[in-house]
């Protein structure tokens, strides 16, 4: 696993946190919640792709079909 993925997830978290705080201070709580949910979905998509690649690698390594 590359360290790049960890940095990408951390960067997304930082950007989402800043946007969330700015929107809350502007009185737009609904948009802040939506932005947070979008960030969670993006990160979960990245993690699901990594887990899928892990399972494919394990299947190939142990020659499971």
C-alpha positions in Angstrom: 0.0 0.0 0.0 1.3 3.4 -0.9 1.5 6.2 1.6 -0.1 8.4 -1.1 -3.5 7.0 -0.3 -3.2 7.9 3.4 -2.2 11.4 2.4 -5.1 11.7 0.0 -7.6 10.6 2.6 -6.0 13.1 5.1 -6.2 15.9 2.6 -9.8 15.2 1.8 -10.5 15.2 5.6 -8.8 18.6 6.1 -10.6 20.2 3.1 -14.0 18.8 4.2 -13.4 20.1 7.7 -12.5 23.6 6.6 -15.4 23.8 4.2 -17.7 22.5 6.9 -16.6 25.1 9.4 -16.9 27.9 6.8 -20.4 26.9 5.8 -21.5 26.6 9.5 -20.2 30.1 10.2 -22.1 31.3 7.2 -25.3 29.9 8.6 -25.6 27.1 6.0 -25.8 24.0 8.1 -27.6 22.0 5.5 -24.9 22.5 2.9 -22.2 21.8 5.5 -23.9 18.4 6.3 -24.1 17.6 2.6 -20.4 18.4 2.0 -19.5 16.2 4.9 -21.6 13.3 3.5 -20.0 13.8 0.1 -16.5 13.6 1.7 -17.4 10.4 3.5 -18.7 8.8 0.3 -15.6 9.8 -1.6 -13.3 8.3 1.1 -15.5 5.1 1.4 -15.2 4.7 -2.4 -11.5 4.9 -2.2 -11.3 2.4 0.7 -13.7 0.0 -1.1 -11.5 0.1 -4.2 -8.5 -0.7 -2.0 -10.2 -3.6 -0.3 -11.3 -5.0 -3.7 -7.7 -4.8 -4.9 -6.6 -6.6 -1.7 -9.1 -9.4 -2.2 -8.1 -9.8 -5.9 -4.4 -10.0 -4.8 -5.2 -12.6 -2.2 -7.2 -14.7 -4.6 -4.3 -14.5 -7.2 -1.7 -15.3 -4.6 -3.5 -18.4 -3.3 -4.8 -19.3 -6.7 -8.4 -19.2 -5.6 -10.9 -19.0 -8.4 
